[in-house]
Amino acid sequence: MRPTKSKLERIITSRLCLEDKRYEWIESYGRISGHVISSAFRGMKHQERQKRIWDALESELEPEAVKLVGIVLTYTPEEWEFASGEAEDAPPKRKRKTAG
């Protein structure tokens, strides 16, 4: 069974006990990838965040469904604001170069 965005959100929210959370998903090449933003990630190293996400998904989804989940990146709200250019001290967003 193919995973859905809402199913991924339910699994991650409940397994990681995320109270304040925000999800940004994209479907591409038959996979769902995305960002999970929550203050619950404060003080956690990247490896710990990833382990918790994937342990949750692997415990709830069938192996074939897990293969349809792409990259899932985790951020605290402050990291997300900086990475997305929303923070006041964030570097300006780069413009993509176009072929031409």
Rosetta blueprint (number, residue, H / E / L):
1 M L
2 R L
3 P L
4 T L
5 K H
6 S H
7 K H
8 L H
9 E H
10 R H
11 I H
12 I H
13 T H
14 S H
15 R H
16 L L
17 C L
18 L L
19 E L
20 D L
21 K E
22 R E
23 Y E
24 E E
25 W E
26 I E
27 E E
28 S E
29 Y L
30 G L
31 R E
32 I E
33 S E
34 G E
35 H E
36 V E
37 I E
38 S E
39 S H
40 A H
41 F H
42 R L
43 G L
44 M L
45 K L
46 H H
47 Q H
48 E H
49 R H
50 Q H
51 K H
52 R H
53 I H
54 W H
55 D H
56 A H
57 L H
58 E H
59 S H
60 E H
61 L L
62 E L
63 P H
64 E H
65 A H
66 V H
67 K L
68 L L
69 V E
70 G E
71 I E
72 V E
73 L E
74 T E
75 Y E
76 T L
77 P H
78 E H
79 E H
80 W H
81 E H
82 F H
83 A H
84 S L
85 G L
86 E L
87 A L
88 E L
89 D L
90 A L
91 P L
92 P L
93 K L
94 R L
95 K L
96 R L
97 K L
98 T L
99 A L
100 G L
